[in-house]
Structure formats: structure tokens, C-alpha cells
């Protein structure tokens, strides 16, 4: 029966062991569990605050992104407006240059027409002078000096005036 003593159960010893275990649990709970729990709580609070800051930063970043996208759209619209204005301005300047060129061409044409008119009048006057000279020579030969020079001049002047009135 010796083997039974080794296997036997001592109730007092179990109770003391349980009390000992309970006491160790309470000591560990008081000295270790609470401080560890406090450290874990602090870490959790730090993580929560970091997540909150990250969420705030993300919200600010989203707002900034939306603002920049709006500014980009506005900038695109402004760029389109500037391009349209530049195109209109270039078209206006081009039209103005063309109009000025037309005006210069018209003035050149008018000057040329005036010069041509003057040349035509000058040519008519030259022709009249030659006609006067030729008619004078012919009249002299035909009349062989029956009319004096003053009479001859008066006749030629009247003929020239008649020719001049007919051409105008």
C-alpha cells in the first residue's frame, strides 16, 4: 500500500495551493495586470488620436484636392477665355491691317487716276499746241501772208477754244 500514499490527495494541501494561487493572482493583478492594462490603454489612446489626426489630415487633403481641382477647372476656363480673346484680337488686328491695306490701295488708285487725268490733259494741251502750230503753218502757206500775224493769232485762238469746249 505504499503506492497509495504517493497518489493520495491531501485536501489541506489543495486548499493552500489554491489560496496561494489566488494570492499570486491578486498580486499579479494589482502589480502587473493594471500597469500593463494602463500601458495598453495609453497605446490605444495614442493610436486612436493618431487615427483621428490621420482622418482629419485626410479630410483636409480631400478638401484641398477638391479646391485644386476646382482651381484647375477655373484655370482651364480662364486659359480658354484668354485664347479666345487672343484669337479675336488677332482676327481684329488682321481685319484692321487688311482694311488699312485696302485704303492704301484705294488711295494709290486715286492718285494714279489723278495722275492719268493730268497726263491726259497735258497730252490734250500738247496736241492742241501742235495743231495750232501746224494749222498756223498751213494757213500761212495757203494764204501766203495775206493776213497779218495778229489776225492769224486771233483766228487760231478761237479755233482752239472751240476744240477745247468740244473735248470737255
Sine and cosine of phi, psi and omega as CSV:
sin_phi,cos_phi,sin_psi,cos_psi,sin_omega,cos_omega
0.00,0.00,0.16,0.99,0.03,-1.00
-0.93,0.37,-0.46,0.89,-0.01,-1.00
-0.95,0.32,-0.40,0.92,0.00,-1.00
-0.97,0.26,-0.48,0.87,0.03,-1.00
-0.91,0.41,-0.56,0.83,-0.03,-1.00
-0.96,0.28,-0.54,0.84,-0.04,-1.00
-1.00,-0.02,-0.18,0.98,-0.11,-0.99
-0.90,0.43,0.40,-0.92,-0.08,-1.00
-0.94,-0.35,0.80,-0.61,0.02,-1.00
-0.96,-0.27,0.89,-0.45,-0.09,-1.00
-0.92,0.39,-0.63,0.78,0.02,-1.00
-0.91,0.42,-0.60,0.80,-0.01,-1.00
-0.94,0.34,-0.60,0.80,0.04,-1.00
-0.92,0.39,-0.68,0.73,0.02,-1.00
-0.89,0.45,-0.70,0.72,0.03,-1.00
-0.90,0.44,-0.65,0.76,0.02,-1.00
-0.91,0.42,-0.66,0.75,0.03,-1.00
-0.92,0.40,-0.67,0.74,0.05,-1.00
-0.90,0.44,-0.65,0.76,0.05,-1.00
-0.88,0.47,-0.68,0.73,0.02,-1.00
-0.91,0.41,-0.67,0.75,0.04,-1.00
-0.90,0.43,-0.68,0.73,0.04,-1.00
-0.89,0.46,-0.69,0.72,0.06,-1.00
-0.89,0.46,-0.62,0.78,0.03,-1.00
-0.90,0.44,-0.73,0.69,0.00,-1.00
-0.90,0.44,-0.65,0.76,0.04,-1.00
-0.90,0.44,-0.73,0.69,0.03,-1.00
-0.89,0.46,-0.64,0.76,-0.01,-1.00
-0.90,0.44,-0.69,0.72,-0.05,-1.00
-0.95,0.32,-0.73,0.68,-0.10,-1.00
-1.00,0.00,-0.49,0.87,-0.06,-1.00
-0.94,-0.35,-0.73,0.68,-0.14,-0.99
-0.92,0.40,-0.71,0.70,0.00,-1.00
-0.90,0.43,-0.73,0.68,0.02,-1.00
-0.90,0.45,-0.63,0.78,0.03,-1.00
-0.91,0.41,-0.65,0.76,0.03,-1.00
-0.89,0.45,-0.66,0.75,0.04,-1.00
-0.90,0.45,-0.67,0.74,0.03,-1.00
-0.89,0.46,-0.69,0.72,0.03,-1.00
-0.90,0.44,-0.63,0.77,0.03,-1.00
-0.90,0.44,-0.69,0.73,0.03,-1.00
-0.87,0.49,-0.69,0.73,0.02,-1.00
-0.89,0.46,-0.68,0.74,0.02,-1.00
-0.89,0.46,-0.67,0.75,0.03,-1.00
-0.89,0.46,-0.67,0.74,0.04,-1.00
-0.88,0.47,-0.69,0.73,0.02,-1.00
-0.90,0.43,-0.66,0.75,0.02,-1.00
-0.88,0.47,-0.68,0.74,0.01,-1.00
-0.92,0.39,-0.61,0.79,0.04,-1.00
-0.91,0.41,-0.65,0.76,0.05,-1.00
-0.90,0.43,-0.64,0.77,0.03,-1.00
-0.89,0.45,-0.70,0.72,0.03,-1.00
-0.90,0.44,-0.64,0.77,0.03,-1.00
-0.89,0.45,-0.65,0.76,0.04,-1.00
-0.90,0.44,-0.67,0.74,0.04,-1.00
-0.88,0.47,-0.71,0.71,0.01,-1.00
-0.89,0.46,-0.65,0.76,0.04,-1.00
-0.90,0.44,-0.66,0.75,0.02,-1.00
-0.89,0.45,-0.70,0.72,0.03,-1.00
-0.89,0.46,-0.68,0.74,0.02,-1.00
-0.89,0.46,-0.65,0.76,0.04,-1.00
-0.90,0.44,-0.67,0.75,0.04,-1.00
-0.89,0.46,-0.71,0.70,0.02,-1.00
-0.89,0.46,-0.65,0.76,0.01,-1.00
-0.89,0.46,-0.70,0.72,0.02,-1.00
-0.89,0.45,-0.66,0.75,0.01,-1.00
-0.90,0.44,-0.68,0.73,0.00,-1.00
-0.92,0.39,-0.62,0.78,0.05,-1.00
-0.89,0.45,-0.64,0.77,0.05,-1.00
-0.91,0.42,-0.67,0.75,0.04,-1.00
-0.90,0.44,-0.62,0.79,0.03,-1.00
-0.90,0.44,-0.68,0.73,0.05,-1.00
-0.88,0.47,-0.68,0.73,0.04,-1.00
-0.90,0.44,-0.66,0.75,0.01,-1.00
-0.90,0.43,-0.64,0.77,0.06,-1.00
-0.89,0.46,-0.68,0.73,0.01,-1.00
-0.90,0.43,-0.67,0.74,0.02,-1.00
-0.90,0.44,-0.65,0.76,0.03,-1.00
-0.89,0.46,-0.67,0.74,0.05,-1.00
-0.89,0.47,-0.66,0.75,0.02,-1.00
-0.90,0.44,-0.69,0.73,0.01,-1.00
-0.89,0.45,-0.67,0.74,0.02,-1.00
-0.89,0.45,-0.66,0.75,0.03,-1.00
-0.89,0.46,-0.69,0.73,0.01,-1.00
-0.90,0.44,-0.67,0.74,0.01,-1.00
-0.90,0.44,-0.64,0.77,0.03,-1.00
-0.90,0.43,-0.71,0.71,0.02,-1.00
-0.89,0.46,-0.66,0.75,0.00,-1.00
-0.90,0.44,-0.68,0.73,0.02,-1.00
-0.90,0.43,-0.66,0.75,0.02,-1.00
-0.90,0.44,-0.68,0.73,0.01,-1.00
-0.88,0.47,-0.72,0.70,0.02,-1.00
-0.89,0.45,-0.66,0.75,0.03,-1.00
-0.88,0.48,-0.71,0.70,0.03,-1.00
-0.88,0.47,-0.64,0.77,0.00,-1.00
-0.91,0.42,-0.67,0.74,0.02,-1.00
-0.89,0.45,-0.67,0.74,0.01,-1.00
-0.90,0.44,-0.67,0.74,0.01,-1.00
-0.89,0.45,-0.68,0.73,0.03,-1.00
-0.89,0.45,-0.64,0.77,0.02,-1.00
-0.90,0.44,-0.65,0.76,0.04,-1.00
-0.90,0.44,-0.67,0.75,0.02,-1.00
-0.89,0.45,-0.67,0.74,0.03,-1.00
-0.90,0.44,-0.66,0.75,0.01,-1.00
-0.90,0.44,-0.67,0.74,0.03,-1.00
-0.89,0.46,-0.67,0.74,0.00,-1.00
-0.92,0.39,-0.60,0.80,0.05,-1.00
-0.90,0.43,-0.66,0.75,0.02,-1.00
-0.90,0.44,-0.68,0.73,0.01,-1.00
-0.89,0.46,-0.67,0.74,0.02,-1.00
-0.90,0.44,-0.66,0.75,0.01,-1.00
-0.91,0.42,-0.66,0.75,0.03,-1.00
-0.90,0.44,-0.66,0.75,0.02,-1.00
-0.90,0.44,-0.67,0.74,0.03,-1.00
-0.90,0.44,-0.64,0.77,0.02,-1.00
-0.90,0.44,-0.65,0.76,0.03,-1.00
-0.89,0.46,-0.70,0.72,0.02,-1.00
-0.89,0.46,-0.67,0.74,0.01,-1.00
-0.89,0.45,-0.65,0.76,0.01,-1.00
-0.89,0.45,-0.70,0.71,0.02,-1.00
-0.90,0.44,-0.66,0.75,0.01,-1.00
-0.90,0.44,-0.67,0.75,0.02,-1.00
-0.90,0.44,-0.64,0.76,0.03,-1.00
-0.88,0.48,-0.69,0.73,0.00,-1.00
-0.90,0.43,-0.64,0.77,0.04,-1.00
-0.90,0.44,-0.66,0.75,0.01,-1.00
-0.90,0.44,-0.67,0.74,0.02,-1.00
-0.87,0.49,-0.67,0.75,0.00,-1.00
-0.89,0.45,-0.68,0.74,0.00,-1.00
-0.91,0.41,-0.64,0.76,0.03,-1.00
-0.88,0.48,-0.67,0.74,0.01,-1.00
-0.88,0.48,-0.70,0.71,-0.03,-1.00
-0.91,0.41,-0.71,0.70,-0.02,-1.00
-0.91,0.41,-0.67,0.74,0.00,-1.00
-0.92,0.40,-0.57,0.82,0.05,-1.00
-0.89,0.45,-0.68,0.73,0.00,-1.00
-0.92,0.40,-0.67,0.74,0.01,-1.00
-0.91,0.42,-0.69,0.72,-0.01,-1.00
-0.89,0.45,-0.62,0.78,0.03,-1.00
-0.88,0.48,-0.70,0.72,-0.05,-1.00
-0.94,0.34,-0.59,0.81,-0.03,-1.00
-0.95,0.30,-0.66,0.75,-0.04,-1.00
-1.00,-0.01,-0.24,0.97,-0.02,-1.00
0.70,0.72,0.83,0.56,0.17,-0.98
0.94,0.33,0.55,0.84,0.05,-1.00
-0.98,0.18,-0.45,0.89,0.00,-1.00
-0.97,-0.24,0.61,-0.79,0.01,-1.00
-0.98,0.21,0.12,-0.99,-0.13,-0.99
-0.93,0.36,-0.60,0.80,-0.02,-1.00
-0.92,0.40,-0.67,0.74,0.03,-1.00
-0.90,0.43,-0.68,0.73,-0.01,-1.00
-0.86,0.51,-0.68,0.73,-0.01,-1.00
-0.90,0.44,-0.68,0.74,0.00,-1.00
-0.90,0.44,-0.67,0.74,0.03,-1.00
-0.89,0.45,-0.72,0.70,-0.03,-1.00
-0.90,0.44,-0.67,0.75,0.00,-1.00
-0.90,0.45,-0.66,0.75,0.02,-1.00
-0.91,0.40,-0.63,0.78,0.05,-1.00
-0.90,0.44,-0.67,0.75,0.00,-1.00
-0.90,0.44,-0.64,0.77,0.02,-1.00
-0.91,0.42,-0.64,0.77,0.03,-1.00
-0.90,0.43,-0.66,0.75,0.01,-1.00
-0.92,0.40,-0.66,0.75,0.01,-1.00
-0.90,0.44,-0.62,0.79,0.01,-1.00
-0.94,0.35,-0.54,0.84,-0.01,-1.00
-0.96,0.29,-0.51,0.86,-0.05,-1.00
-0.98,0.19,-0.54,0.84,-0.05,-1.00
-0.95,0.31,0.00,0.00,0.00,0.00
